[in-house]
Amino acid sequence: MTQRTPIIAGNWKMHNTITEAAALVTALTKAGNKNHAEIIVAPSYTSLHIVTRLTKDSEIQVAAQDVHWEDKGAFTSAVSPIQAKDAGATLTLIGHSERRSVFGDTDEILNKKVAAAMRHGLKVIFCVGETLQEREAGKTMQVIEGQLKNGLANFTEEQLNGIIIAYEPVWAIGTGKTATPEQAQEVHAAIRAYLAKTYSDKFAQATRILYGGSVKDTNVDEIMAKPDVDGALVGGQSLIAEKFARIINFN
Ligand code: PGA
């Protein structure tokens, strides 16, 4: 089996002023990294530049929370992949559930955003996940496979090489309700099986699949212990330096 480097990513969402972001990331540069994980933070656009500057000599990588699908143009308020890259991002989230549900990003839009990010060499963390209603109707994998199929449509395995998938059950995001390690493992294994079936076993074995949804310092160890969980995408607790440091240094 391929050895996959773990990833611990923090999504700061619409939090932190520039001053707060600078203080937080400075604390994180001193957090240690006993698992040799890839550490990623996704600040607001306004803090991308300062956070990149402050992490220059550290292992921390900086992600945008989203990018537009065009390189430039009349798209008031949007940020293009060129701009995100210029501000220092080397990765971007695409398809976070808040983008899907609050801002109406459809699979087709997300597909264009993935293309735009890849065009400019931004690594993609592609987020998928089911609502509680979908889970209770037994449609979890049907929903996730649809999100993967449509969101990643028209790309070859070669193009998708290095993509990171984040499984974030909508009912667990910001609710304090975490999927059990068993629930996470079940979906992660199913996603890996889908990747093997759709691309190749080699691709499936190499692709990192992160879990997100109320990951905390108190539950990260048991979640990370599951064989198909390769990392965590953390919201709330990534805003608190000591908590996120503990998550980075999971046991
Ligand atoms: P949460 O958010 O950790 O606050 O549940 C996770 C996410 O939205 O990525």
Residues whose N, C-alpha, C, O or C-beta is under 5 A from the ligand:
A	BS01	PGA	N11 A172 I173 G174 T175 G212 G213 S214 V215 L233 V234 G235 G236
